[in-house]
Amino acid sequence: MLSNVIARTLFTQGKAQFSSTVRKVGIVGAGQMGTGIGIVASRLAGCEVAFVEPKESGQKKSRDFIASWCDKEIAKDRMKQADKDTLLTKITYHDSIQHGLKDVDFAIEAANEDFTLKARIFEDLAATTPAHAILASNTSSLSLTKIGGVIPKRAHQVIGMHFMNPVPVMKLIEIIRGL
């Protein structure tokens, strides 16, 4: 499970302590990748998921995709209606990082491959998320060291998590650390 696999690092008096408790995952971007990551975090890891998607149309598209995905899983006898209901109650949508990610343990950015956009997202994540939260990017082409450099006080908490598409089907995540 994601909550047992992902270890977050807490720095106390210069020493790293590790914990594997991830109860709530924030995802910035509810497009195809973000929505797939949300399905996995909720369905497989049992985490609450808070999406940040500024456009209401993007929120609706994500909701509709998740409901449709669940219906297909139910039709294939891989999910029950009660599982769908539980999954849907664990997912919320917000229009900004400041409104949606104040209490996450893990935040994953799944926005377009645009450094300026990602830098702004990471600045907001660093200012909003709890001090213990890991900040991950789903980038496949941008430097994580450069992204972490935007938030020097939390750069040690920035990682790359490159999910393969389609996320609910592909059982592979590439984990990358910055330098």
N, C-alpha and C positions, 0 to 999 in steps of 0.2 A: 504494500500500500504506500501511496505517496507520503502519507504522514509518518510512516515508519522508515522510509528510504531517505527522505530529505532531512539532513541534519542542519540545524541553524546554529550559528556561532554567536555566543554572547561573550563580550569582553568585560571581565571584571578584574580590576587592578592589574591589567596587562596580561592576564592569563585567559586562554580560550576555554570556554566550557561548552559542552555540546548537549543539545536537546533534540529530540525527534518529534516533538509535539507540534503538529501543524493542524489547527482546527479550522482556520478560515483562510482561504486563498482569494486574493484580489487579482483580477485580470483586466488590464487596460487594453481595450479593443475587443469588440464582440463580432469580428468578422469570422471568416471560415476557420482560421487557426485558433483564435481566441475562444470561439464557441466550442471547438473540439477539445481544447484544453480544459474548459469548464466542465464539459461532460465527463471527462476522465477524472478530474479532481472530485467531482460530486459523486459519480456512480462508483468508481473503483476505490477511491480513497475515503469516501464518506465525509468529505469536507464541505463546509459551507462555502459558497462561491459568490463573490461580489464582482459583477461586471461593471466596468466604467466604459460607457459608450455614449458620447455626447448627443448623437442624433437619435431621436425617437424611432425613426424608420429602421436604423441599425439594431436597436433594441428589439423591435418587433420581429425583424428578420431572424435574429438569434433565437428568440423565444419560439418562433414557428419552426425553425430547424430542429431545435431540441425536442419539441413535442413530436414532430414527424419522425425523428430518429428513434425516439422511445416507442412510438407506434410500430415501426418496422421491427424493433427488437421484440416487442410483444407478439407480433405476428409470427416471428420465427421461434417463439417459445424460449427466448433468451432473457426475457424480462416479464414481470407481472405488472398489472395495472397499479398495484400498491407500490411497487418499486418506482414506477414513473411518478406517481403522486409524491413520494418521498423526495425523489430527485428534484422535482420542480419546486418543492417548498424550500429546498436548500439554496436556491439561486435567486439573487436579487440583482436589479439593474439600477445604475446611478448615472447622472449626467456629468459628474466631475470626480476627480480623485479625492478632493477635499471632503466631499459628501459621502463617498462610498468606502474609502479604504483606511479609515482611522484606526480600525481594530484588527487588521489582518496580520497573520503570522508570516505570510509569504505573498509577494506581489510579482506578477509576471506581466511584462509588457509585450503585447502582440500587435504592435502598430506597423505601419508601412516602413520600409527600409529607407528612412530619411533621418540622417543624423541630427539635424536641428530639431525635428519633432521628438525623437527619442531623448535628446538632451533635456528638453523642456519637461517631458514626462518624468524622467529620473529626478530632476530638481523638485518636482511636485511630490513624487514618491518619498524622497528623502525628508521633505518638510512635513509630510502628513502621516506616514506610516509609523507604527511604534518602533522604538530604537532596536528591538530584537529582530525585526522583520528582515528576511532575505529579499533582495531586490534582483529579479531575474529578467533577462531579455531573451526573446525568441529570435533574435537576429541571426541571420546566416551569413552576413557579409560585413558587418561593421565591427570595429575593434571594441572589445569589452573593456580593455584598459582605457581607451579614450572615453567610453561612456562613463566608467567609474570615475574618471578624472573630472567630470562635471560636478561630482558630489564627493569631494576629497575626504570629508569626515566619515562617509559611509562607503567609500570605495571598496573596502575590505568585505563588504556584504553583497557586492555585485557579482553575479554569475551569469553565464549563458546557459539557457536550456533550449536547445534546438529540437523542437518536436517535429516528427515526420508527419506528412499529410497522406491520408486523413488520420487525424490524431486518435479517434476512438478505435481505429483498426490497426494502426501501426504500433507495435509494442517496442518502440525504440525511442530513446531520448538521448541526445548528445549533450553531455554536461561539459561546459567550458569555463575555465577560470581566467581572469585577467592577470596581467603581470604586475 
